[in-house]
Amino acid sequence: MALRIASWNVNSVRQRSAHLARFLQENQVDVVCLQETKVEDPDFPALELEALGYRHRLIHGQKSYNGVAIISRLAFEDQGKLVWCRKDDRRHLWARLPGGLELHNFYVPSGGDKPDPAVNDKFDHKLKFLRAMARWCRKETVAERAVLLVGDMNVAPLDTDVWNHKRLLRSVGHTPLESSLMKSLLKAGSLEDVPRRFVPPSEPLYTWWGYRFPQAFQKDYGWRLDHALATPPAAAAITAMRVAKETRTWEKPSDHVPVVVDIG
């Protein structure tokens, strides 16, 4: 079954509702996974999305922080969510789509500013979360099923996933430890780094340009924090991938841009 799936950290779904509608319409997306929705479930802009044909949704949000959602034109065959590290901070949802694809939407903790778990609880939480994901992949033998993991993983694991590897090695999101944990996750689930099939690891690839430096996007000071990881049965059906950089040029954009994957 042909599907177009997108993943996007919208950095407040209500503030970016017009951007979301525009992106979905212009790209003919079937299913979109959102992160950092920053809204409680009753206040999610569901009616606006239903008017565009997205009548099926899973929402797991909280006020002002975190939050994930899966919005779809297609009905779900099954669905659920998991609580990670015994802390329900709204970071995961999953749905089984028609045709059997198991889609998991993650928002991994950002980790704060200091890459030291002994003094930074946020970084400690991030490391535990990434390790828990790898354990889950092994325990649930996800490699044997058609599984696609997408979302803001808050790790840029490769040298070419950041605009300046040497300068950023001690920055949260690009430390050797975090990169190693991402590698362990890939191994645990026999996961393919889908975007890097289409853009070789020797070439830069970014999905995030921060707000702190106003010219970050213009100067391409980017990071690849948003990922699409596929088990062998799912990867075999993937035909295309695109990073929708144009959304970063829109007025008052999210600092992240969508990753779009075509299946079938």
Steps between C-alpha positions, in 0.01 A plus 500: 500500500644837393540740791662836556603544863646818648660577835520857630587669826260791460604677823137577599229361277265791568757762407590303188151383399498701177846369413387144570194538277710646219762229525246217501315638199807584293661161563196269496605333824298200615629482858693758699676443832536817705729573792512781753132578451489692831126471550263303722288249312164689519663808344662322207386658167321186387212659310733692270676178407175310454394765250810411297410131500705385799220338698711257703733608778691395806591776742718488809575855610557734788484874548804698381738203484570187297203317348464268199223428251431278200257650248372287212268482203484125562345311788736326740491123531650519849649771720660575833768681697783410731631675810878517494733510801194498731433862408188579298622819337310440173777374274358201311206373298463213256249388239464207264402626157305320224739256339661415832766769544565567870576871539664635817523871572770610749604824662827421677598739784724783384740457790556854621828688460770303683599155367562359846239270656653547845406869511224522238183300567366581153803347332476197727135457400596520132766231531262271688231558237731407210616188684139405573416530130777255412387254768143524371615427143675183617224386735222554248709359211393791284746396226262219405208734431433791263577782746580865430631717783481874435531817700723754661773282652704805605824332389711587196711183491724547194776753438301634205182531708627831642638810335830483694592159640817601687343807655188317617646174636443616858150629434194305614355324198834425335716350772676168429290333771169604341623397156601163643156451653336575166727242339396249768134576428548433130674172576237390753220530247695424181384849406595681182573873520260575214603858411861388466399255228397797290760751619836325550676536838778693327257786430351750750137446595312718750144523636543767771632855503484669839333825593788639708696611196259685265701411189539131582288388207646745251854392595393133519612454860287191531466170686324174403289429808194351328517140385324219316623152594362186335523128567588283198138412410404870511816628332445271202182691413643854532542667163582865575593748772498877513589763759251786455742788561261753349289509817792666684460803268134558592402781733562412869604142420579206720873456550457144363390397151303190394654172389281334235516129412320327212407134535386273219 
